[in-house]
Structure formats: C-alpha cells, structure tokens
Amino acid sequence: MRFAVLAVAFACCSVLASEPGQPLDCSDWVFVEPGHSCTPWVPPHCSTVDPASPFCVPHLENTVMDNTAGQIATRLLPTGASCCNESGSCFPCSRFALVRYDGVAEQVIAYVDGRLSGNGGSDWLTGTQVDFDRNTGRLLVWLTSSGNGPGTYGNVSWVAAIGGFVTMFEVLQSFSPQPSLGFRVPVMPEGMPAADSFSTYYGPLTKPLDFTQANPLACSYPATAPAVGDYLSVSDPLPDPAPGTGRYYITAATYQGQTRYGRKTRGGQLSGRDPAQLPACVP
C-alpha cells in the first residue's frame, strides 16, 4: 500500500455498495465531479448512541458557499425508477444529490439513488443541513438513511464528510484506482497568490524524511497556468512498495519563480520547508 506525508495521499480501491435492505451509506455515493470521496464523519446511529449530541442534530445551514464562490446545497431529483412500500404502493424513487450553483447554472456534484430493498420495501436518503470547512475543503452533510418493509431498520442518522473540494492553501492529494494522483488547485497554493505550475515527487518513508533524495513523478504541469478549482491528475505507474516499507508523495507549487512545498513543526513552531532541499524536477 502507498503512504504519503504533508500533502496527504490516500490509498483508494473500489468499494462495494451497501446491500439492499441495509442503510444507504458512503459506499453508495456516485461522484459526478472527480476528486471527491465520502467517509462517515460521526458513527451512524447517532440518534440511538447519543441523541443529545449537538454533532448528531442538524442545526447549521441548508446552503453554504465554497471556495470558488459557488453555493452548495442538497436536493431530491427524480430517477425514473419506481420504489414500492410494504403495502405494494409504488412511487418514483428519489435521487439525493449534492448540487452547486455558480450564479448561472446548477451542477450535480454527487448523488445517491433510492432503491428497492428486496424485502418488500425501499431504501432512501434525505438531508438538508450542510457545513463547509474553507481551509480543508471538506463538506459535512447531516443525513438520514431510511427504510421500510418487514424487519426494516427505520431511520438511521449519520453525518457524511465529503472531501475533495477546493481548499484555501493546502495541496491535498488523493489516489484514484487508475492509478493516478490528483488534487484541486487551492485558492492560495501553499500561501502564494496563485500557481504557475506544480511538480510531484515521491520517495521512501524514512525517519527523518530526506527530501533531497526525492524523485520526480511529474514536472511543471499543466502546460498553462491553472485556475482555482481545476482538477489536476498525474499517472502513477509505480508498483506498490515492498511489505514493511512505504512511499511518500508530495506536490510543490511554483509561482513567479518561487517554489513551496509543505510545512514542518519544530519546537512547537510551524514553518515552511526549505525549497532548496527539493531536487530540480526534470522530466
């Protein structure tokens, strides 16, 4: 498996969707926009584990602004399929969607479709409350997975953390199964006003990490200066590290001849890493 530091890269693999008749969860999300992922933010069954917890109760906003000045909300969309309840009554299945409005048009970011449960009922997802962390580009969505039919689980409250939105400063990398490494261009890459290009490196996990021995994976991309929110990806043809070893990946941003990559903490003080330690990226 792969590892990463600083600009975090997660090992990803195909995830099977939940079984019919079970609560819809993160494995059921379909991401239309690349680079996003879903993880449970608080354990499911919030309402039964700690009903009084303020983090299990929708109490925030029903729309939020992201770092691209787009407005994000949830809404139900038709799917064209039919869902039936225990009495045999059928109705159009709903599609629970995350949508963004940019002032001109509405775009679907991701969705979860309702379905027949296989026990004479249906499973579906609802939720309206959202919150957005501008620094990390993470959206929290307060949700309820519902089901009916014999032996139904009823309503299960949980919170999804949807990652992969534009961040303020950090280059947050993620793996996709192709395999490739990708991220969205931050508003201020590594604290700079913009970025002319990015270069991605890799190296072995050692203690301490030695960035002078980093190896170029992709250099000075894209061909033209990227815009905030662009999703950039590079191919990763490297084999998995040998058992018991790991590999880090880190992406440096360059703007008007200045290069920055990641941060370090020493003596409780946070500072940027010395760009002179990073080898020149030569394709």
N, C-alpha and C positions, 0 to 999 in steps of 0.2 A: 504494500500500500504506500501511497505517497504522503509526505508530510510537508508542511510549509511553516514559515515564520514571517512575522511582520505583516506583509500583505498576505492575508490568510487564504490558502487554497485548500479546499475540502475534497477528499476523495468521494466520488459520486458513482452510483451504479443505478441500474434500472430498479424501480420499486414497484412491487405488485400492488394493485388497488385493493381496498378492503373488500371483504366478501359481502354479497347481498344479504340483507337481514342484519348487518352489523352497522354501527355508526360510521357515517362518512368521516374521513379524516384527511391528514396531509397527503396520503398516498393517492387520493382521488383528484387532486388538483391537476388541471391541464393548463400549462403555461403557453399562451399565445406569443408573448413577448419573451425573447431569450434572456438567460442570465438570472432568472428568479428561482427561488426554492421556498419550500414551506417546512417548518418544524413546529411542533407544539410548544407554545410559549409557557403555558402552565398546564399541569396534567389535566387530561379530560376528567369528567365527572366532578368539575368544580362545585356544582350545586349540591353534591352529596358529601364531598370531602370537607369543604369549609364554606358553607353558604354565605357567611358574613364577610368573607374576604373581599375587600374593595377591588382586588385584581380579577375577580371572577364575575363581577357585576358590570354590565355595560353602563358607563357613566360619563363617557367622554363625548367626542364629536361624531356626527354621521358623515361628515366630509372633511378632508384635510388637504393642505397644499403640499406638494412635494418640492424637491429642489430644482425642478425645471419649470416651476410656476404652474404646473398642472394641478387640477383638482381631482382627488381620488375619492371614490365612493363605492358602495356596493349596490347592486340592483338585481332583480329577478328578470330573466329573459326566457322566452318560450323556446322549447327544443323540438317540437313537432312530434314527440313521442307521448305515449299515454301511460299514466300511473294509476293503479287501482287500489282502493282500500279494502278492508276486510269484508265489507258488505257487498263487494262486487261493483261498486260505483267507480267509474273511471274518469280521469281528468287529465289535462295536459301536464306532463312532467315539467318541472321548473329547472332553469339553469341559474345557479347562483354565481354571479360574476363580479369581479373587480374591474372597475372602469375608470378611465382617466379622461377628463375634459380639458382641452388646451385652449379654450376660448373660441375654437372653430368647429371641432368635431369631437365625438366621443369614441374612445378606443378601448377595446376589451383587452385587459392585461392577462387575466386568468379566469378559469371558471371550474365549477363542479356541477355535474349533471345529477338530477334526481334519477331514481331507478326503481324498478320492481324489486322487492326484497326476496322473492322466492318463497315466502310463507303466506302469501295472500295479501300482502301489504306493500308499502313503499318506504324508501329511504330518501330523505331530502335534507338540504342545508339552508339555514337562514341566518341573518345577522345584519346589523346596520351600523354598529359602533366601530370606529377606526381611530387609530392614533399613529403618528408618524414621527420617527426619530431622525431629525435632519442631519445629524453627524454621521450616523451609521447607515442611513438609507434603508431602515427597517420599518415595515408597516405592521402594526398589530391589529388584528381583526377579532372582535368578540363574536363567537359563533354558537349556534345550537344545531346539533345533528339530531334529527327527529325520525321516528319510525312508527309505523302502525302495523297491525296484523297480529295473529296469535303469537304469544310469547314475545311481544315487542319490547324493546329497551326504552321506549318512551322518548324523553328529551335528554340529551347529553350536552352540557355546556362546556365549552373549551375556548381557548384563545390561540389563534394561529399567528406565527411570526413569519411574514413574507419578506425575504431578503432579496437583494439584487437591484434595488433602486439606486438612483444617483446619490452619491454621498457628498459631503461638503469638502473633505480633504483627502481621505484615505483611498488608495487603490486596493479594493477588496476583490481578490481573485477567487474564482471558483472553477471546478472541473466539470466538464460535461462528458458523456460517455463516448465521444467520437474517437479518440480522446482529444480534447483541446482545453486550453486555459483561457478564460475570458473575464472581462470586467467592464463596468460602465465608467465613462470618463467623469471624474468628480467636478464639482463646481470650481474648486481651487486645488488642483492636484498637488499634494504634498505642501500645501500652503502657498503655492505660486498663483499668480493671476490667471494662468492658463497653461496649456502644454502644447509644444510644437510636435513632440513625438514621445514615444515610450520605447523602452528596451527591457526585455525579460531575460532573467538569468536563472540558473539552477546550480545546486552544489550539494555536497553531502552534509548531513546533520552531524556536526561535531561540537564539542564543548572546549573552548568557545567557538562560535561560528567564525569561519575565515572567509570573508567576502573577497579577499584578494585572489582567491582561487575559484571564484565563480565562473561559470561557463555560459556564454551567450546561447539563448534559445531562439530569440527573435530580436532583431535590431532596428531601431529608428523607424517604427511603424506608427500610424499608417503613412502612406505616401504624402498626404496633405494634412495640415493641422486639423486635429479632430475637434468636434463640437461637444459641449457639455451634454452628457446623456448618451453619446454614441456608444454602442456595444462593440468592443474590440475583442477579437479572439485570435489565438495563435495555436498552431498544431503542436501537439506534444507526442513525438514518436518514441520517446524514451521508454525502455522496459521498466517494469516495477523494480524497485530496489530489492536486493537480496534479503532474505529473512533476517531480522535483527538489525537492519540498517534503515535509514530514511533519507529523504531528499527534501531540501527546501526550494521554494520558488520565490522570486522577488522581482517586482517590476519597478524600474526607475522612470521618473518623468523628467523631461528636458524642456526648458523654456528659455529662449534667447541666450543659449549657451550655458545656462546653469542647470545642473543635474541634482536631483534629490531622490533619496530612496529610504523610506522607513525611519524609525526612531529607536532610541535606546534609553534605558534608565540606568543611571549610576549614582549611588549615594542619595537616592530619592529624587534626583533631578532628571527631568526628561529633556532630551536634546536630539537633534537630527544626526544621522550617521554621516561620517566623513565620506563625501563622494569620491575622494582621491583613492579610497580603498577598492573601489569597484573598477575592474578592468574595463578598458575601452571595448565597446561592443562592435565587433567586426563580423559581418555575415560570413 
